[in-house]
Amino acid sequence: MQAWLCDNPIGVQALRWTDLPTPTPAPGQVRIAIHAASLNFPDLLTVQNKYQVKPALPFVPGSEFSGVVEALGDGVHHLKLGDRVATIGVSGGFATHACVDAAAVMPLPAEFDLDDAAAFAFTYGTSHHALIDRAGLCAGESVLVLGAAGGVGSAAVQIAKAAGARVIAAASNDEKCAFCRQLGADVTVDTSREPLREALKAATEGKGPDVVYDPVGGDLAEPAFRAIAWRGRYLVVGFAAGTIPALPWNLALLKGASIVGVFWGDFVRREPKVFLQSLGQLFAWHAEGKVKPAIDSRLPMRDLAEAYARMGSRQVLGKLLLVN
Ligand SMILES: NC(=O)c1ccc[n+]([C@@H]2O[C@H](COP(=O)([O-])OP(=O)(O)OC[C@H]3O[C@@H](n4cnc5c(N)ncnc54)[C@H](OP(=O)(O)O)[C@@H]3O)[C@@H](O)[C@H]2O)c1
């Protein structure tokens, strides 16, 4: 097998495309011939030693991938050779093969293609947990999605629409705003040209968005919070801008608003039954055509450095796939 190996987490430049012995699955594991892996922002942070989860060295990055089961370890009963599957973890995906715990592997519904499966559970799972579970989003409410053309942002736009909400999508240029309208956004705000707070007032007849979904942080957080509606819920999802915002607490008091943390990885570990219900609704919405990953492009697995560079320079619309 071949894999991108990280033995020095100082950044993408230190990754090496390496020949490795094809592993035999241990008891309870399966070996997957990887079809595609998607790039998630945490993959960028992990190879820079900046993510909260730090894999033991050396490791193969790549947290989400799809493929076909080609070997079974002892004691695996719910999967068989040839099954089409997807999985999410912290590592292993930027390779041709990976052995993973069978318990962490999802068999795919027949109509679910392997490209969509490599770019689904992480982003849609996060955004569903955030909007539906943590914010209790109701039909008819309005949602501001920051970073709406990115991975979790594009999923949030589709999920909020599927839940019957009105979506205001914020992104940093015209092309991204047009992409968000294709995803279903009702209104877009180009944050490079329009002051966010004023644009939100205009888009909501002065009321402000009921829910703010924020995977970006940085300078947009305070104006977004200042615009939030009475009883608004502000979802703290991530800090792609690189700065963790600090808010004057009186803003929460004045709006009767909540600041709601979202940590999907721990949600999956701590509340597996609720996670499975969430995934069930997402699979149903996918089958109905209400949600579908927007794939920006499919790059050969060997072009991982280019994929990382595009994500790091905010050029990706939706999701990037690395394919074998
Ligand atoms: N809480 C959780 O459980 C959870 C789960 C998954 C991901 N996350 C977090 O969510 C964030 C987004 O992840 P993602 O996979 O959606 O990433 P992504 O596809 O790269 O999207 C991030 C968006 O952030 C915006 N951005 C602003 N400043 C940026 C900068 N300096 N560098 C890069 N992007 C910048 C960009 O939109 P504009 O150009 O339009 O501003 C970009 O589209 C990350 O912080 C990630 O760690 C959190």
The ligand as an ORCA input file, in Angstrom:
! r2SCAN-3c Opt
* xyz 0 1
  N     -17.089     21.881     16.349
  C     -17.003     20.788     15.622
  O     -17.408     19.710     16.053
  C     -16.397     20.879     14.255
  C     -16.541     19.829     13.323
  C     -15.999     20.007     12.030
  C     -15.297     21.185     11.730
  N     -15.144     22.133     12.691
  C     -14.429     23.382     12.428
  O     -15.152     24.144     11.491
  C     -14.248     25.004     10.777
  C     -14.505     24.894      9.284
  O     -14.176     23.580      8.840
  P     -14.417     23.194      7.290
  O     -13.943     21.793      7.135
  O     -15.770     23.594      6.876
  O     -13.348     24.178      6.599
  P     -13.396     24.883      5.128
  O     -14.128     24.013      4.196
  O     -12.013     25.267      4.829
  O     -14.288     26.194      5.378
  C     -13.838     27.195      6.248
  C     -14.344     28.548      5.776
  O     -13.859     29.508      6.713
  C     -13.622     30.728      6.049
  N     -12.334     31.309      6.474
  C     -12.171     32.530      6.998
  N     -10.905     32.776      7.279
  C     -10.207     31.698      6.917
  C      -8.823     31.370      6.954
  N      -7.908     32.228      7.445
  N      -8.438     30.155      6.478
  C      -9.343     29.287      6.024
  N     -10.703     29.536      5.968
  C     -11.122     30.752      6.411
  C     -13.646     30.456      4.551
  O     -14.809     31.096      4.052
  P     -14.752     32.606      3.482
  O     -13.610     32.687      2.524
  O     -16.080     32.742      2.830
  O     -14.577     33.475      4.701
  C     -13.820     28.946      4.412
  O     -14.739     28.614      3.371
  C     -12.838     24.590     11.220
  O     -12.380     25.478     12.212
  C     -13.051     23.195     11.811
  O     -12.071     22.859     12.754
  C     -15.690     22.012     13.930
*
